[in-house]
Amino acid sequence: MDLLKKRRISAFLIIGVLLLLLYGKNLLERQSFRAVSGTLSTVYEDRLLVESYIFQISEKLFKIQRLVDHCTINYDYSKVIAEISAEEQAILKLISSFEATELTAEEATLLTDFKRIIEKDLSIKSYQLLYNDSSGVNVEQVKVYDQKIARAQQDLDKLSTIQLEEGDKLVSKAKTLINRSQIWAQFELALLLILVIVIYVYIFKKPVIEDLAD
């Protein structure tokens, strides 16, 4: 009976340690799951969503350039300044949404430069800067605006590249976390197998000495 009692005490101690390990493993797995969820959320909110902002801004910037360059024949340009201003306000609104996301240092610098171009360099106060009845389109001034728009587009292209790079980093991080979770799952199976063996050997299997006594 003393030997059986010792075996059961040993079994309970081993089982206790195994259960603690399983509990610790579950805590780590929960943390890993939260990290994966957070990473995927960041991919959507700070990268994919931002890429859609960049696309919308680029479309509006292209429309501004067409208005500045007088590309459309037979278009009524009498309200062109108001239209350009409306597009710029829409761009600034998208920039505000962009600024609310998690920005890298390079993104913050590029976004500040882009915002300054929209607010300062492309703010056209008078249609006379673009066109007058006597000489038509002010080609030199239009070229200046085109250069500013080209620089703004360069900033957008760089921002778009950053989204791809940062998105790849986040996806790689998520894959690492998922692989780690798979390793922990295998560890859990090993612990459960050991637990079953311990229960059988120490609790259900009769000691050899007891078998001989029978």
C-alpha positions in Angstrom: 0.0 0.0 0.0 2.9 2.4 0.8 4.4 1.7 -2.7 1.0 2.3 -4.3 0.5 5.5 -2.3 3.9 6.8 -3.4 3.2 6.0 -7.0 0.0 7.9 -6.9 1.6 10.9 -5.2 4.3 10.8 -7.9 1.6 10.6 -10.5 -0.3 13.5 -9.1 2.9 15.6 -9.0 3.7 14.7 -12.6 0.2 15.3 -13.8 0.2 18.7 -12.0 3.3 19.7 -13.8 1.9 18.6 -17.1 -1.3 20.5 -16.5 0.6 23.6 -15.6 2.6 23.3 -18.9 -0.6 22.9 -20.8 -2.1 25.9 -19.1 1.1 27.9 -19.9 0.9 26.7 -23.5 -2.7 27.9 -23.8 -1.8 31.3 -22.4 1.0 31.6 -25.0 -1.3 30.5 -27.8 -3.9 33.1 -26.8 -1.2 35.8 -26.9 -0.1 34.5 -30.3 -3.7 34.5 -31.6 -4.2 38.1 -30.4 -0.9 39.0 -32.1 -2.0 37.4 -35.4 -5.4 39.2 -35.2 -3.7 42.5 -34.5 -1.3 42.0 -37.4 -4.1 41.1 -39.8 -6.1 44.1 -38.6 -3.0 46.3 -39.2 -2.6 44.9 -42.7 -6.2 46.0 -43.5 -6.5 49.3 -41.6 -3.0 50.7 -42.1 -2.0 49.2 -45.5 -4.9 48.0 -47.7 -7.2 50.8 -46.6 -4.4 53.3 -47.1 -3.7 52.0 -50.5 -7.3 52.7 -51.4 -6.8 56.3 -50.1 -3.7 56.6 -52.3 -5.7 55.4 -55.4 -8.5 57.9 -54.8 -6.1 60.7 -54.2 -4.2 59.8 -57.4 -7.5 59.9 -59.4 -8.3 63.3 -58.0 -4.8 64.6 -58.7 -5.2 63.4 -62.3 -8.5 65.2 -62.6 -6.8 68.4 -61.3 -4.1 68.1 -63.9 -6.6 67.7 -66.7 -8.4 70.8 -65.5 -5.2 72.8 -65.3 -4.0 71.6 -68.7 -7.3 72.3 -70.4 -7.3 68.9 -71.9 -11.0 68.5 -72.6 -12.1 70.3 -75.8 -15.5 72.2 -75.6 -15.4 72.0 -71.8 -16.8 74.9 -69.8 -13.8 76.1 -67.8 -15.7 79.1 -66.3 -15.9 77.2 -63.0 -12.6 75.5 -63.1 -11.1 77.1 -60.0 -14.1 76.0 -57.9 -13.8 72.5 -59.4 -10.0 72.3 -58.7 -10.6 73.6 -55.1 -13.3 71.0 -54.5 -10.9 68.2 -55.7 -8.2 69.6 -53.4 -10.5 69.6 -50.4 -11.5 66.0 -51.1 -7.8 65.1 -51.3 -7.1 66.8 -47.9 -10.0 64.9 -46.4 -8.5 61.7 -47.6 -5.1 62.8 -46.2 -6.7 63.3 -42.8 -7.9 59.7 -42.9 -4.4 58.7 -44.0 -2.8 60.6 -41.1 -5.0 58.8 -38.6 -3.4 55.5 -39.5 -0.1 54.1 -38.1 2.6 55.9 -40.1 6.3 55.1 -40.5 8.8 58.0 -40.3 9.2 58.0 -44.1 5.4 58.0 -44.6 5.0 61.0 -42.3 7.7 62.9 -44.2 6.2 62.1 -47.6 2.7 62.9 -46.5 3.7 66.2 -45.1 5.4 67.2 -48.4 2.4 66.0 -50.4 0.0 67.9 -48.2 2.0 71.1 -48.5 2.0 70.8 -52.3 -1.8 70.5 -52.3 -2.4 73.3 -49.8 0.2 75.8 -51.0 1.6 75.1 -54.5 -1.7 74.0 -56.2 -3.9 76.5 -54.6 -5.0 78.6 -57.6 -6.7 81.8 -56.6 -7.5 83.2 -60.0 -8.3 81.7 -63.4 -6.2 84.4 -64.9 -3.2 82.5 -63.8 -4.2 79.7 -66.2 -6.0 81.5 -69.0 -6.8 84.9 -70.4 -8.8 85.9 -73.4 -6.0 87.7 -75.2 -3.3 85.1 -75.1 -5.2 81.9 -74.2 -3.7 79.3 -72.0 -0.8 80.5 -69.8 1.6 77.7 -70.9 4.5 78.7 -68.6 2.3 78.8 -65.5 0.6 75.5 -66.5 4.0 73.9 -66.8 4.8 75.1 -63.2 1.6 73.5 -61.9 2.3 70.3 -63.9 5.7 70.1 -62.2 4.1 70.4 -58.8 1.5 67.8 -59.7 4.3 65.5 -60.9 6.1 65.9 -57.6 2.9 65.2 -55.7 2.4 62.0 -57.8 6.0 60.9 -57.0 5.2 61.2 -53.3 2.1 59.1 -53.9 4.1 56.5 -55.8 6.6 56.3 -52.9 3.8 56.0 -50.4 2.2 53.2 -52.4 5.6 51.3 -52.5 5.8 51.7 -48.7 2.4 50.0 -48.4 3.6 47.0 -50.3 6.8 46.8 -48.3 5.2 47.2 -44.9 2.4 44.8 -45.9 4.9 42.1 -46.8 6.6 42.6 -43.4 3.2 42.2 -41.6 2.3 39.1 -43.6 5.7 37.6 -42.9 5.1 38.3 -39.2 1.7 36.7 -39.3 3.1 33.6 -41.0 5.8 33.4 -38.3 3.2 33.6 -35.5 1.0 31.0 -37.2 4.0 28.6 -37.6 4.8 29.1 -33.9 1.2 28.2 -33.0 1.5 25.0 -35.0 4.6 24.1 -33.1 2.8 24.8 -29.8 -0.1 22.6 -31.0 2.4 19.7 -31.6 3.9 20.3 -28.1 0.4 20.1 -26.6 -0.2 16.8 -28.3 3.1 15.5 -26.9 2.1 16.6 -23.4 -1.3 15.0 -23.7 0.3 11.7 -24.7 2.7 11.9 -21.8 -0.3 12.6 -19.5 -2.1 9.5 -20.7 1.0 7.4 -20.2 1.5 8.7 -16.7 -2.1 8.1 -15.7 -1.9 4.6 -17.0 1.5 3.6 -15.5 1.1 5.3 -12.1 -2.6 4.9 -11.4 -4.1 2.1 -13.3 -1.2 -0.3 -13.8 -0.5 -2.5 -10.8 3.0 -2.3 -9.4 5.2 -5.3 -10.2 5.7 -6.1 -6.5 2.0 -6.1 -6.0 1.6 -8.5 -8.9 4.1 -10.9 -7.4 2.3 -10.8 -4.0 -0.9 -11.8 -5.7 
